[in-house]
């Protein structure tokens, strides 16, 4: 039984109930050419580039200073993975149970219709992939990111994993519509795994068609880049392409299916391994392979853990627990609900991955759930901290076969410390959102009191904190809430608002060596003005369905700078109350 996390804040006001849980140098690489058997060629073709030149041949300074202006001198390789981790010996691409391997070779299935480039991330292309933005305008790039062709030297892979979905063991899952097309090592020596999502069937597609639709792809592209700009660990999105291929989806699980358009997102991460990557090996008793995979992950991604250390799996678990607690707190600090916090969607590197029916909470509500299929509200925003602990407990169960009795006891103690780690981070983040410096008795009460008022008045979560960042202390003292501060105006209607303001001002006056201007400046760096609310994404999707990608690109630009005021964003109403047409908008789980 996984212990639940209780709400630690007690409210100062007598008779005021506690709100529900809301805690809530350059490494160069040469081209690796591989000869694939004809049976592995699949539908995608190899992208035969001109003879590649390694960065060593270019020279260190030139390679470091110059972004690639084409894909001619740009390489991917799967060698780092398949040299250590076993690959499914079955070469044919059909749905099946797969055992005793980590990956299956699977080629993307190209679209039949014309492919359009909807959006690219200049930051990902230039800072991670060393590609000049102009490369995105080439045919080679479109063919690569749509899955039509594969760079010579890379073997596309689909990853085998399992997981607990909505609390129930689901057995084999795996990359059912994603292809890892290779690893890129950039000028900083960083290794990044490139994955196409929506690129066709794999052995893990089950009853699916291997496709993603435009609606979900727009949302993933925008949100992964927005989360990065908010300072939250996440996978990144390099590009979004859309086709005219027909994909049928039941958007609302009401028996009605609609025709949508297929799309592919090129997303990148340091690693796509997740809790489910280990669970499936432990579940089927593949313990030697479990040990091999764990040692590989530790060696590649956990440099502080020595792979020769007997307690390495306990040390690894300790880091994952700590980083997961931090990630959960960061999600809560911006009102983000993942929507499908299954163990197969929880990264071992504690980054946000697999954006499905996510949502940023608009009106403050600890019961907010963005997923239309989550009838029991298991993954409501106020339960995410508990789900984090549930998933870590499942990770520990997967590790247990490799631990001796003493190590099991140590790991169990580490897991028991998760609530404290989470609360500590949550508390620090919300104190920063309120501009509080130092430690004072009653800080927890002050936070809980405000959340209570927000819940009672259904105030906008994002804009309440942002507007507190922009209001002067004198305006607060006079309870003079200007009309443009509409979220605070809503809270001010509550009879207990003056009492909260009084406590808040008293606490601000205890900040040492602080001024009102410094306080406001500090708060505007942690309280975003813009997050990707559902209605914004929906508006962009509606235009994109007509091949108008202007709003996708506008949102992308604005969400890259979420703490700055943008005239275009204000004109579009991105910091205004939710439009009436979007009041009941929830996100479909079908993607």
Buried (B, 14 or more C-beta within 10 A) or exposed (E): EBEEBEBBBEBBBEEBEBBBBBBBEBEBBBBBEBEBEEEBEBEBEBBEBEEBBEBEEBEEEEBBEBBBBBBBBBBBBBBBBBEBBBBBEEBEBEBEEBEEBBBBBBBBBBBEEEBBBBBBBBBBBBBBBBBBBEBBEEEBBBBBBBBBBBBBBBBBBBBBBBBBBBEEEBEBBBBBBBBBBBBBBBBEEEBBBBBBBBBBBBBBBBEEBBBBBBBBBBBBBBBBBBBBBBBBBBBBBBBBBBBEBEBEBEBBEEEEEEEBBBBBBBBBBBBBBBBBBBBBBBBBEBEEBBBBBBBBBBBBBBEEBEBEEEBBBBBBBBBBBBBBBBBBBBBBBBBBBBBBBBBBBBBBBBBBBBBBBBBBBBBBBBBBBBBBBBEEEBBBBBBBBBBBBBBBBBBBBBBBEBBEEEBBEBBBEBBEEBBEBBBEBBBEBBBBBBBBBEEBEEBBBBBBBBBBBBBBBEBBBBBBBBBBBBBEBEBBEEEEBEEEBBBBBBBBEBEBBEBBBEBBEEBBEEBEEBEBEEBBEBBBEBBBBBBBBBBBBBBBBEBBBEEEBEBBBBBBEBBBBBBEEBEEBBEBEBBEBBBEEBEEBBBBBBB
